[in-house]
């Protein structure tokens, strides 16, 4: 976390790295504009096993509790025959932990150092056998305990929604992060009341771009109209009439075949809850047609923590039935904080967890893609029915914070960063967004539930997300790619 007075040079000195290495890993839009509270990634040195020096009063049981391991594991790692006998001054390897060193600088406190490295203060004190936490001095070398990296990176698939505009920007973005995307969904292909699919003139080029990066292309067919947005009446018309439904499915198949897509993505939203059965039947017929022709069926669904069959937006989605039909379900686990307010985390972790836990109880987790928002929202205050948030890119948030001297806060419950600022007109604003800490928490959740993977929604092709996202993803997961 950036502290007052920090520069990249000072941070590089503090952590034993270089400014160039920090810039390469974080790709700061402006390296001279760091914001207090900003989370940045530090290149990891070669891992050194953690060694702990036994002091009076230590037992293997107490050390096992401190380092969240077992007496047997510590005894085995150190060839201890009698776990009840350890001696003051013994140096013990702690399994599952590594260490690095940190040189104390003027103005440092143990609390700040622990916070910078993301470890509990008491663990830092214990590891270094510090008797008086208030007495540290410049030049003192501390041992920083770190849990070992996540073992055996889990294989996952990823899915990203891209726009059919600014394809040159998409190419530039994919040159930086295309290796981390399995499926690319081109948004959007609206269906008409007659069952035809509106096809963008950019389709062939978009498919070619995705395939050049070994990304499996999918078109996103929607119930979108210019006047309404996601139109429930349009969805009902398409799904409710046998002839129109059949024509829609035939046109979708023709679209997939003509342009070389690997399947279909259906993103019908804001449907009437009472059209739940219509949607189930539509997806079932579509999936049967796709499967018979060698294609996959994927859908995007609204998030819910239990079934709400009569609720707007989510009532039409029967997780259990749909999960038995489709190949992949992308769950839009975001938009708790939305443009209409009130200001809050866009994807608060407790709510995301509840949705994933419910979904995993309704279908095999291998079918679930957990959605991750790659954008932020900026709300004017006070929050009123008339006030609307504006979307902000995850690169621009730091420019805004720096311009107005904001300090970035972090909500430990929601696992989300935020800040406030006052603009030139005297209007106060509140911004919630995603950063390195928040996406890592989401990835660990996906790993915990053994999901098929994670997916992304952003409003623009360039910049797509933020540079720190991809090394964090790669640290936890191995993204599966398929040859084009």
C-alpha positions in Angstrom: 0.0 0.0 0.0 1.4 3.4 -1.0 2.3 5.5 2.0 2.6 9.3 2.3 5.8 10.5 0.7 6.3 7.3 -1.3 7.9 7.3 -4.8 8.6 4.4 -7.0 12.3 4.9 -6.2 11.8 4.7 -2.5 9.5 1.7 -2.8 12.0 -0.1 -5.0 14.7 0.6 -2.4 12.5 -0.6 0.5 11.6 -3.9 -1.2 15.0 -4.6 -2.8 13.8 -4.3 -6.4 14.1 -1.7 -9.2 11.8 1.0 -10.5 11.9 -0.7 -13.9 10.7 -4.0 -12.4 7.8 -2.2 -10.6 6.8 -0.4 -13.7 6.9 -3.6 -15.8 4.7 -5.5 -13.3 2.2 -2.7 -12.6 2.2 -0.7 -15.9 1.4 2.6 -14.1 -0.4 5.1 -16.4 1.8 7.8 -14.8 4.6 6.4 -12.5 4.9 9.9 -10.9 1.3 10.0 -9.7 1.1 7.5 -6.9 -2.0 7.7 -4.6 -1.9 7.1 -0.8 -3.6 3.8 -0.2 -3.0 2.5 -3.7 -2.3 -1.2 -4.0 0.7 -2.1 -6.1 2.4 -5.4 -6.8 6.0 -6.1 -5.7 8.1 -8.6 -7.7 8.7 -11.6 -5.6 12.3 -12.6 -4.7 13.3 -16.2 -4.8 11.4 -18.0 -2.0 13.5 -18.9 1.1 12.0 -21.3 3.6 11.0 -19.6 6.8 13.2 -20.4 9.8 12.0 -19.5 13.3 14.3 -19.2 16.3 12.8 -20.9 19.4 12.5 -18.7 22.5 11.6 -19.5 26.1 8.0 -20.6 26.4 7.7 -21.9 22.9 6.2 -25.3 22.2 5.5 -27.0 18.9 1.8 -26.8 19.7 1.9 -23.0 20.2 4.1 -22.6 17.0 1.7 -24.8 15.0 -1.2 -22.5 16.1 0.8 -19.4 15.3 1.7 -20.5 11.8 -1.6 -22.4 11.1 0.0 -25.8 10.6 0.4 -28.9 12.7 2.8 -30.3 15.3 3.4 -33.3 13.1 4.3 -31.1 10.1 6.8 -29.0 12.0 8.3 -32.2 13.6 8.6 -33.9 10.2 10.2 -30.8 8.5 12.8 -30.6 11.2 13.4 -34.3 11.9 12.2 -33.9 15.5 11.9 -37.3 17.2 10.2 -36.1 20.4 7.8 -33.2 19.7 7.7 -32.4 23.4 11.4 -31.5 23.4 12.7 -28.3 21.7 15.4 -26.1 22.9 15.8 -22.3 23.2 17.9 -21.2 20.2 16.8 -24.0 17.9 16.1 -22.8 14.4 13.1 -24.6 13.0 11.8 -24.7 9.4 8.1 -23.8 9.2 6.5 -25.9 6.5 4.3 -24.0 4.0 6.0 -20.7 4.8 8.7 -18.7 3.1 10.6 -15.5 4.2 12.2 -12.4 2.9 14.0 -9.6 4.7 13.0 -6.0 5.1 15.2 -3.1 6.2 13.4 -0.6 8.5 13.4 3.0 7.3 12.9 6.2 9.2 9.3 6.7 10.1 8.3 3.0 9.8 6.1 1.3 12.3 5.5 -2.4 12.8 1.9 -1.8 12.0 2.7 -0.2 8.6 5.2 -2.9 7.8 2.7 -5.7 8.6 0.0 -3.9 6.5 2.4 -3.4 3.6 3.1 -7.1 3.5 -0.4 -8.2 4.2 0.4 -10.2 7.4 -1.0 -10.0 11.0 1.0 -7.7 13.3 1.3 -10.3 16.0 2.8 -12.7 13.4 5.5 -10.2 12.5 6.2 -9.6 16.2 6.4 -13.3 17.0 8.6 -14.2 14.0 11.2 -11.5 15.0 11.0 -12.1 18.7 10.3 -8.4 19.3 9.7 -7.7 23.0 8.7 -4.0 22.6 6.8 -3.3 19.4 7.4 0.4 19.8 11.2 0.0 19.6 12.3 -0.5 16.1 15.1 1.5 14.4 16.3 2.5 11.0 18.6 -0.1 9.5 17.1 -3.0 11.6 16.5 -6.1 9.4 13.2 -7.9 9.9 12.2 -11.3 8.7 8.9 -11.1 6.8 7.0 -14.4 7.0 4.9 -15.2 3.9 2.7 -18.1 3.2 3.9 -20.3 0.3 2.5 -19.5 -3.1 -0.7 -21.3 -4.0 0.3 -24.9 -4.7 -0.6 -26.6 -7.9 -2.2 -23.8 -9.9 -5.7 -24.9 -10.8 -6.7 -25.3 -14.5 -9.5 -22.9 -15.4 -11.2 -21.4 -18.4 -11.9 -17.7 -18.6 -14.6 -15.8 -20.6 -14.4 -12.1 -21.5 -17.0 -9.9 -23.1 -15.6 -7.6 -25.7 -17.3 -4.8 -27.8 -17.8 -4.9 -31.5 -16.5 -1.4 -31.8 -12.9 -0.3 -31.6 -11.5 -3.6 -32.8 -8.0 -2.0 -33.2 -8.1 -1.3 -29.5 -9.1 -4.9 -28.9 -6.1 -6.1 -30.8 -3.8 -3.9 -28.7 -5.4 -5.2 -25.5 -5.1 -8.8 -26.5 -1.5 -8.3 -27.4 -1.0 -7.6 -23.6 -3.4 -10.1 -22.1 -4.8 -12.4 -24.7 -3.0 -15.4 -23.3 -5.3 -15.3 -20.3 -8.6 -15.5 -22.2 -10.2 -18.8 -23.2 -13.5 -17.6 -24.6 -14.2 -14.2 -26.2 -17.8 -13.1 -26.3 -18.6 -10.4 -28.9 -21.3 -8.1 -27.5 -23.9 -7.8 -29.0 -26.2 -9.4 -31.6 -29.8 -8.2 -30.9 -32.6 -10.5 -31.9 -35.7 -8.9 -33.6 -39.4 -9.7 -33.0 -39.3 -11.7 -36.3 -36.5 -14.0 -35.0 -33.7 -12.5 -37.2 -30.4 -11.7 -35.6 -28.8 -8.3 -36.2 -25.3 -9.0 -37.3 -22.5 -6.4 -37.0 -20.4 -5.7 -40.1 -17.4 -6.1 -37.8 -18.1 -9.7 -37.1 -15.7 -11.4 -39.5 -12.8 -9.2 -38.4 -13.7 -9.7 -34.7 -13.6 -13.5 -35.1 -10.3 -13.3 -36.9 -8.8 -11.2 -34.2 -9.9 -13.6 -31.4 -8.7 -16.7 -33.3 -5.3 -15.2 -33.9 -4.9 -15.1 -30.1 -6.2 -18.7 -29.7 -9.4 -17.3 -28.1 -12.6 -19.3 -28.8 -15.1 -16.8 -30.3 -18.8 -16.6 -29.2 -21.5 -14.2 -30.3 -23.8 -12.8 -27.6 -27.4 -12.7 -28.7 -29.5 -10.3 -26.7 -33.1 -9.1 -26.2 -31.9 -5.5 -26.6 -33.8 -2.6 -28.2 -32.8 1.0 -28.6 -35.8 2.4 -26.8 -36.0 0.0 -23.9 -32.6 -1.6 -23.4 -33.1 -5.3 -22.3 -36.7 -5.6 -23.5 -38.9 -8.2 -21.7 -41.6 -8.0 -24.3 -39.1 -8.8 -27.1 -37.9 -11.8 -25.1 -41.5 -13.0 -24.7 -42.3 -12.6 -28.4 -39.2 -14.6 -29.4 -39.6 -17.4 -26.9 -43.4 -17.7 -26.8 -44.3 -18.2 -30.5 -43.3 -21.6 -31.8 -42.6 -20.4 -35.3 -40.6 -17.3 -34.2 -38.7 -19.4 -31.6 -37.8 -22.0 -34.3 -36.7 -19.2 -36.7 -34.6 -17.6 -34.0 -32.8 -20.8 -33.3 -32.2 -21.5 -37.0 -30.8 -18.0 -37.5 -28.5 -18.3 -34.5 -27.2 -21.6 -35.9 -26.6 -19.9 -39.3 -24.7 -17.1 -37.6 -22.4 -19.5 -35.8 -21.8 -21.5 -38.9 -21.2 -18.6 -41.2 -18.6 -16.9 -39.1 -16.8 -19.8 -37.5 -18.0 -19.3 -33.9 -17.5 -22.2 -31.5 -21.0 -21.8 -30.1 -23.5 -19.3 -28.8 -23.9 -17.0 -25.8 -27.4 -16.0 -24.8 -27.7 -12.8 -22.7 -31.4 -12.3 -22.2 -32.0 -9.9 -19.3 -34.9 -8.2 -17.6 -37.3 -10.9 -18.6 -40.7 -11.3 -17.0 -40.5 -13.7 -14.0 -43.6 -15.6 -15.3 -41.6 -16.4 -18.5 -39.4 -18.7 -16.6 -40.7 -21.8 -18.4 -40.5 -20.1 -21.8 -36.8 -19.3 -21.2 -36.1 -22.9 -20.0 -37.7 -24.3 -23.1 -36.0 -21.9 -25.5 -32.5 -22.7 -24.0 -33.3 -26.4 -24.1 -34.3 -26.4 -27.8 -31.3 -24.1 -28.7 -28.8 -26.3 -26.8 -30.2 -29.5 -28.5 -29.7 -27.8 -31.9 -26.2 -26.5 -31.0 -25.1 -29.8 -29.6 -26.3 -31.8 -32.7 -24.2 -29.5 -34.9 -21.0 -29.7 -32.7 -21.4 -26.3 -30.9 -21.5 -25.2 -27.3 -24.3 -23.3 -25.5 -23.4 -20.7 -22.9 -25.7 -18.2 -21.2 -25.3 -15.1 -18.9 -27.6 -15.0 -15.9 -28.3 -12.5 -13.1 -27.0 -13.3 -9.6 -29.1 -14.6 -6.8 -28.4 -16.3 -3.4 -31.6 -18.4 -3.5 -34.5 -18.9 -5.8 -36.8 -15.9 -6.3 -39.2 -17.1 -8.9 -41.4 -14.0 -8.8 -38.6 -11.3 -8.6 -37.8 -9.0 -11.5 -34.5 -9.6 -13.3 -33.7 -12.9 -11.5 -37.1 -14.7 -11.4 -36.8 -16.0 -14.9 -33.5 -17.8 -14.3 -34.1 -21.4 -13.0 -30.5 -22.2 -12.0 -31.1 -26.0 -11.5 -32.9 -26.5 -14.9 -30.6 -24.3 -16.9 -27.5 -25.8 -15.3 -28.7 -29.2 -16.5 -29.0 -27.9 -20.1 -26.1 -25.5 -20.9 -22.4 -26.2 -21.2 -21.4 -23.0 -19.4 -23.3 -20.5 -17.2 -21.7 -17.1 -16.8 -23.1 -15.6 -13.6 -23.0 -11.8 -13.5 -21.8 -11.5 -9.9 -21.6 -7.7 -9.9 -23.8 -4.6 -10.0 -24.7 -4.5 -6.4 -23.3 -1.0 -6.7 -24.9 0.2 -9.9 -25.4 3.5 -11.7 -28.6 4.3 -9.9 -26.9 4.1 -6.5 -26.5 4.1 -3.6 -22.7 4.1 -3.7 -21.3 0.7 -2.6 -19.0 -2.0 -3.8 -19.8 -3.3 -7.2 -19.1 -6.9 -6.4 -18.9 -7.2 -2.5 -17.3 -10.5 -1.6 -20.0 -11.7 0.9 -22.8 -11.3 -1.6 -20.7 -12.9 -4.4 -19.9 -15.8 -2.1 -23.6 -16.4 -1.3 -24.5 -16.4 -5.0 -21.7 -18.9 -5.9 -22.6 -21.1 -3.0 -26.2 -21.3 -4.1 -25.3 -21.8 -7.7 -22.9 -24.6 -6.9 -25.7 -26.3 -5.0 -27.9 -26.3 -8.1 -25.5 -27.5 -10.8 -22.0 -29.0 -11.2 -19.5 -26.2 -10.3 -17.6 -27.1 -13.5 -20.4 -25.4 -15.4 -20.0 -22.1 -13.6 -18.1 -19.0 -14.7 -17.9 -16.4 -11.9 -18.2 -12.9 -13.3 -15.7 -10.2 -12.3 -16.3 -6.5 -13.1 -13.3 -4.7 -14.7 -14.7 -1.2 -14.1 -15.5 1.2 -11.4 -18.4 3.7 -10.7 -18.2 7.3 -9.7 -21.3 8.6 -7.9 -22.0 12.3 -7.2 -23.2 13.0 -3.6 -25.6 13.3 -2.0 -27.2 10.1 -3.3 -30.6 11.1 -4.8 -33.0 9.3 -7.2 -31.9 11.7 -9.9 -28.2 11.2 -9.4 -26.5 8.7 -11.7 -23.0 7.2 -11.4 -20.6 7.2 -14.4 -18.4 4.3 -15.3 -14.7 4.8 -14.9 -11.8 2.6 -16.1 -9.6 0.9 -13.6 -6.6 2.9 -14.9 -8.4 6.3 -14.7 -9.4 5.9 -11.1 -5.9 6.7 -9.9 -5.7 9.7 -12.1 -8.9 11.0 -10.5 -7.7 10.2 -7.0 -4.3 11.9 -7.7 -5.9 15.0 -9.2 -8.1 15.7 -6.2 -5.7 14.5 -3.5 -7.9 11.6 -2.4 -6.7 8.8 -0.2 -7.8 5.3 -1.2 -9.6 3.3 1.5 -10.3 -0.5 1.6 -13.5 -2.1 2.8 -12.3 -5.3 4.5 -15.8 -6.8 4.5 -16.7 -6.1 0.9 -13.1 -6.6 -0.1 -13.2 -3.5 -2.3 -11.3 -0.2 -2.6 -13.0 3.2 -2.6 -12.4 6.9 -2.1 -14.1 10.3 -2.0 -13.1 13.6 -3.6 -14.6 17.0 -4.2 -14.4 18.5 -7.7 -14.0 22.1 -8.8 -17.7 22.7 -8.6 -17.7 21.7 -4.9 -19.6 18.4 -5.6 -18.5 15.5 -3.5 -18.0 12.2 -5.2 -17.6 8.6 -4.1 -15.8 6.0 -6.2 -15.8 2.2 -5.8 -13.7 0.0 -8.0 -11.6 -3.1 -8.2 -7.9 -3.5 -7.6 -5.2 -6.1 -7.0 -6.6 -7.0 -3.6 -10.2 -7.3 -4.6 -9.7 -9.5 -7.7 -7.4 -11.8 -5.8 -10.1 -12.3 -3.2 -12.6 -13.2 -6.0 -10.1 -15.6 -7.6 -9.6 -17.4 -4.3 -13.4 -17.8 -4.0 -13.6 -19.4 -7.5 -10.8 -21.7 -6.5 -12.5 -22.6 -3.2 -15.6 -23.8 -5.1 -13.7 -25.5 -7.9 -15.5 -23.5 -10.5 -14.9 -23.8 -14.2 -13.4 -20.4 -14.1 -13.8 -16.6 -14.0 -15.1 -14.2 -16.6 -15.0 -10.4 -17.2 -17.2 -7.6 -18.2 -15.9 -4.2 -19.2 -17.4 -1.3 -21.1 -14.6 -0.8 -23.5 -12.0 -2.9 -25.4 -9.1 -0.6 -24.5 -8.0 -0.5 -21.8 -9.5 -3.9 -20.9 -9.3 -4.1 -17.1 -6.0 -3.2 -15.5 -2.5 -4.6 -15.8 -2.1 -6.0 -12.3 -5.1 -8.3 -12.9 -3.3 -10.7 -15.1 -0.2 -11.6 -13.0 -2.5 -12.2 -10.1 -4.7 -14.5 -12.2 -1.6 -16.3 -13.4 -0.3 -16.8 -9.8 -3.4 -18.7 -8.8 -4.6 -20.3 -12.0 -3.4 -21.9 -15.2 -5.7 -20.6 -18.0 -6.6 -23.4 -20.4 -6.2 -22.4 -24.1 -7.4 -24.2 -27.2 -5.7 -24.2 -30.6 -7.5 -22.1 -33.2 
